[in-house]
Amino acid sequence: MKNKVLFLLFTVFTFINTNAQCAMCRAVLESEDGQSTAKGVNDGIVYLMVIPYLLVGGIGFAIYMKYFKKKKI
């Protein structure tokens, strides 16, 4: 039980410190004054991250509806 709690805490604190940009993108975008390009890049990264989850969720929902749909008599 103690190992699970330590693993959970480690995972949470590691997740908090992560960033969405690679080192090269961060170095280039931090040199800009307005930071508008950096915000756009971060939004693009989040957009690209969400699409696979939506696809997998949609396929899972379709499989669920196909196999577990109530039969009408």
C-alpha positions in Angstrom: 0.0 0.0 0.0 2.8 2.4 0.8 4.4 1.8 -2.6 1.1 2.7 -4.3 0.8 5.9 -2.4 4.4 6.9 -3.2 4.0 6.1 -6.8 0.8 8.1 -7.0 2.5 11.1 -5.4 5.5 10.8 -7.6 3.3 10.6 -10.7 1.2 13.7 -9.7 4.3 15.8 -8.9 6.0 14.8 -12.1 2.9 15.6 -14.1 2.7 19.1 -12.6 6.2 19.9 -13.8 5.9 18.8 -17.4 5.6 21.1 -20.3 3.9 20.7 -23.7 6.8 22.0 -25.8 10.0 20.3 -26.8 13.3 22.0 -25.9 13.9 23.4 -29.4 10.4 24.9 -29.7 10.7 26.4 -26.2 14.0 28.0 -27.0 12.8 29.6 -30.2 9.4 30.7 -28.8 10.7 32.2 -25.5 12.8 34.7 -27.5 9.7 36.3 -28.9 8.2 39.3 -27.1 4.5 38.9 -27.5 4.3 35.2 -26.7 1.4 34.9 -29.1 3.2 32.4 -31.2 4.0 30.3 -28.1 0.3 30.2 -27.2 -0.6 29.2 -30.7 1.9 26.3 -30.7 0.6 25.1 -27.3 -2.9 25.2 -28.5 -1.8 23.2 -31.6 -0.1 20.6 -29.4 -3.2 20.2 -27.3 -5.4 19.9 -30.5 -3.2 17.2 -31.9 -3.2 15.3 -28.5 -7.0 15.3 -28.3 -7.8 13.8 -31.7 -6.5 10.3 -31.1 -8.5 10.1 -27.8 -11.7 11.1 -29.6 -11.1 8.5 -32.3 -10.5 5.7 -29.8 -13.4 6.8 -27.7 -15.7 6.9 -30.8 -14.6 3.4 -31.9 -15.1 2.1 -28.3 -18.6 3.6 -28.2 -19.5 2.0 -31.6 -18.3 -1.4 -30.4 -20.2 -1.0 -27.2 -23.4 -0.1 -29.1 -23.0 -3.0 -31.5 -22.5 -5.7 -28.9 -24.4 -4.5 -25.8 -27.4 -2.9 -27.5 -30.7 -4.1 -26.0 -32.6 -6.3 -28.3 -36.1 -5.1 -29.2 -38.8 -7.7 -29.4 
